[in-house]
Amino acid sequence: AVSQAELGVSRVPGVMSALTTSLALGGTSTMRVTFTGDPAGLAAGLQAQGWQVSGSGASLRISRPSPGGTEE
């Protein structure tokens, strides 16, 4: 799941790298993303892939909806 998340984020245009820096099973993990461009563009690219995005600027919180329709 972690590798799939990193791969999905890395496919957003402008993303140079996506690496999980802290893994918290059942909690909130941290991913460092190197991105060239406007942070709003990163948020839009993530949303286009189905991620739910909150926050702004250099710190975004992303999650995928669970199959039941609620956030994980």
N, C-alpha and C positions, 0 to 999 in steps of 0.2 A: 504494500500500500504506500509506503514511504517513497519507494522508487517511482511508482506511478505518479504520485503527486509531484515529485521533482521533475519528472519528464513532462507532465502536463504544463507546469508553470514555465519550464524552459522553452516550450513551443510558442509562447506568447511573443509576438514580434517585438524586438528590442531587448529581450532578455538575453544576457550574455552567459549567466550561470544561475543555478538554483541548487542550494546545498542545505540540507537539514543540519542545523548546528546543535539542537537540543531536542531529544526525543522523549516525550512523556506519554507513555501508554495510558490511554483512557483520559488524558488531560490535554493541555495545550502544548504543542511542539513549536519549535522556532525554526524558520527557514530564512537563510540569508540569500537575497536575490540581487544580482548585479544587473542593472537595467540602464539602458541609454535612452533617454527621452523624458517626457513629462510624466510624473507619477499618476496623473489622471489617465494617461494612456495605458499604463500598466493595469490600473484598476479596470478600465474598460475592456482590455484584452482578457483579463481573468474572468470578468463577468460573461464575456462572449463564450467562454469555455464552460460555463455552468457554475463557476465558483461564486459564493456569496462573499461580498467584499464590504468591509466597514473600515473607518479610519480615513486618514488623509496624509499627504506628504510622504515622509520617509518610512512611516510605520503603518502597515496595513494588516488587518486581521482577515484571513480568508478561511472559508470552510466550504465543504460540499454539503448539499442537502442530503439527508439520509433517504433511503428508498421510501420510507413512510411519509416523506414530505416535510420533516422537521430537521433542524440542524443537528449535526453530529456533535 
